[in-house]
């Protein structure tokens, strides 16, 4: 009976670990501007192992116990990070994206690095504070100051590594490659005259958070009941041929409020269809 319970616990924690991988990596990989190939698979174990190693070096206990505590702490900080991410992205996410896409400050690569650094600082603070508080309780330590210091160092090491990976892989994303994905013949100033209403695709149009914005999303028919969604600003639009064909009507990421209003989920942002020039 005892062996059965032990095995059940192992399967339970294995399931929790697998289920937490996507969210944990998002919270620990500098949401959402760091591009690391196969990051969803490799970054979570790497973060947990590194922090466990640092905790063992700075605090007492076996590597196995520190590994378990590192996993629990990262899982808890991930839940907190995911909540913060979901509640704030609807407010700041779109503004950051537009600044990154068409901002006047330096190159796209530098703007991406600035956003990544901002997220790194905020997430490091979130991870440090939440993990240190949890580890102090898990270890039932009377030397809480030492635990807080060890947590700060462990998170600092992992975030420095993640930033290094962001720089390493980000160097491949040159401005030439970014420009190659932009159609300069179409932009937010002329896109309305290029879109054509289609009774079979009632969502075709230029959609903006506010119709006075000089940027927005051009939704066009792609066939088979699907659409393409291209971001358009004064400098150009995404190339249609590089976009995915997606369904919007039954897509859980969108809620059609009325014929001229779409709510994006879960961020809560709203798009309004502005006038199409026929």
Protein Blocks (a to p, Z undefined) as FASTA:
>chain_A
ZZmmmmmmmmmmmmmmmmmmmmmmmmmnopakbccehklmmmmmmmmmmmmmmmmmmmgc
dfklmmmmmmmmmmmmmmmmmmmmmmmmmmmmmmmmmmmmmpcghcfklmmmmmmmmmmm
mmmmmmmmmmmmmmmmmnopablmlmmmmmmmmmmmmmmmmmmmmmmmmmmmcfklmmmm
pcfkbcfklmmmmpccdfklmmgccddfblkbcbdcddddebjhiacdddddfkbccdfk
lpccddfklpckbccfblmbccddfklpacddddddZZ
